[in-house]
Amino acid sequence: DLAGDKMAHLGEIYPLPGILVPHGFVVTASATRHFLTTANIDEINRRLQILDPDDLDQLYKTCEEMQEIVTKSPLPPDLEELLHVHYARLEKATHPGCRVALRSSALGEDTAGVSFAGLYRTVLDVDRETISNAYKEVIASKYGPKAISYRRKRGYRHEDIEMCVGCLVMVDALVSGVTYSRDPGEEKSEVIRINAASGIAKGVVD
């Protein structure tokens, strides 16, 4: 309930022998609630209530405005300090100036019958100077047009989705991708499916 499914699963497999998980930390749902003030939420709610999702021009304009509310809001000083403290710990565990990836880990993101894969923002090659802005970009992606449309079609209220953010040290990847323990296209398949590409996996995920 604090870390979101994605990062909770990574935390569970991290100590297992033979499994390599990059060093990282999670900025929790409590931090998101601490960051977004009541005034922020009220203004976002007001815009959502008058939003017509079938009017694409209005949808994109309103989503841009809601995302700006998030990205232009200052982080509470204690939260910003903690981001830098934990980034410094990652530097100590790996190497000075390490680059990190910030990824969404929304509550209920991957429950049965739904998948928010690719709908929320991932920011790569983040350093100490850009970590605060990258964090806000990931939180703001909750109000992207694709995410809002998908949630409405699936019957989710935006209040039902709380954003947590995982911060993981970047892997210097020659090849990367996505592995399914069972082919998602065939319910009874016993085949492991691997989709991969040279470099980082953004092309595969998109």
N, C-alpha and C positions, 0 to 999 in steps of 0.2 A: 504493500500500500504506500510505501515511501519511495521506492526505487523504480517502479514500473517493471513489467514482465521481462523486457529485453535485458536490462542491467541486472535484475535479480537472478536471471538464469546464468549470466556470465559469472556473477559472484558465487553461485552454487558450484559451477564446474571448475572455477579457478584453482582450488586446492587438489583436484583429482590428479593422480600421477599420470604422466604421459600426455596431458592436455596443456597446450600453451595458450595462455590468454594474456594480452598486453596489460601492463600496469595501467591502473586508472582509478577513478573515483566517480561517485554519482552525486549530482546536485539534486536534492530530493524535492518531492512535491511540497514539503513544508517551506523550502526555500522559494519556490514559485509563488506560494501564497504570501510570503513575506515581501517579495519583490513587487507583485501587482497590487496596488492599493485598491481600496474599496471604490474610490473615484474612477480609477482605470476600468475596473470590472463593470461598474454601473454604465459608463459611457459605451463600452463595448456591447453590453446587453441592449442598450437603447438602439444602437445601430443594427444589431442582429434582428431585433423585433420588427423593424420596418424594412428589412431586406427582402427583396423578391428574387429568389435564386434563379428564376427563369429569365430574368433580365440580365444578360451577361455583362453589359456595360456597367450597370449598377453593381453587380456582384464584384467585378474586378476593382471598381472604384472604392467600394465600401471595404473590401478586404485590404486594399492598400492603406486605407485610413486606419483600420484597426491595427494592422501590423506596425504602422508608424507610432501609434499610441504606445505600443510595447517597446519598440527599438529606441524611441526618443525619451523614454522614462529613465531616470538615473537609478542605478543599482543602490540599495541601501549600503552604506559604508562597511558594515560588518560582513555582508555577503560578498562584496567585492574583495575585502581583505582575505576572507576564507578561500575564495577562488585562487588568489595568488599564493596563499600558504600551501594549499594542496598541489598547485602546479609546481612549487618549489620542491615538494616531497617527490614528485615524479622525476624532476631533474636529478635529485639525489639518488633515486633508485635506478636511473638510466644514464643520462649524460646531460651536461649543461646545455640549455637552449633547445631541449627536445621539442619536437613538433607534436601536437596532439590533434585528435579528431573529436569534435563535439557532435553527439548524436542524440536524437530524441529517444525517450523511453517512456512513452505515455502509458498511464494506467489503463488497462483493458485494451491495449493496442493490438494484441494478437489472440483474442478470444475465439472460440469456435465459430466458424462461419463468417468471420470478418478478417480483413487484413489491411492495415494502414501502411504497408510497405511502400516506400517512395513518396508518400504524401507529405511527410514532415521533413524539415531541413536537416541536412548533415553539413557541417563546415569542416573542411580538411586543412591541414598545414597551419594550425593555429599556434601562436606563440604567446609569451607573457603579455605582450602589448595589445594583442587582439582578442584575448580570451573573454573579456567582459562583453564586448560587442557580439562575439560569436555566440555566447550564451543567450543573449537577448534575441538574436536571429532565430535560434532554435525554438525558443518559447513563442516568438511571434508567428512561426510557421503553423501553429495550431489554427490560425485565422486565415490561412491561404484558401483560395477559391476551390481547389480540388478537394482539400480536406473538409471544408464546410459542406460542399455538395455531397461528398461520400457519407459524412455523418448523418445528414438529413435523410438520404435514401435508406440508410440502415436504421433509422429511428433513434439515433443518439442525440441527446441534448449536448450542447458544447460544455455545459457544466459537468457532464458525466466524464469528460476526458480531462485529466490533469497531467501536465507535462513535467516530466523529470528529464534530466540531461546527463548523459554519460560522457565522461572525458577520458579518452583512451590514447595512450602513446601510439603514434603512427608507426606502422610496420613498413619497412623499405621493401616493397613488394615487386618481384619480377612478374608474377602472375597472381591474380586474385579473383574471387568470385563467390558464388553461393552454392552450398551443398545441401541437398535434401536427403534425409535418411530414408525417405520413401517418396517416389515420384508423385508429386501432388496432382498430376493429371490422371492417375489411375489409382483408384481407392485400394485395390488389393495387390498393387504392385510390390514386388520384393526387390526392385531395382533402386539403387542409390543414384540420384541424379545430380550431376555437377555441371554448373554453367560457369565458365571462366573466360577471362580476357587478359591480355598483357597489361601490366601496370596495375593501377588501382581499379576497384570493382565498380566504379560509378556507372560505367556504360552498361554493365550487366544488370545492376539494380534498377536503373532507369527503364 
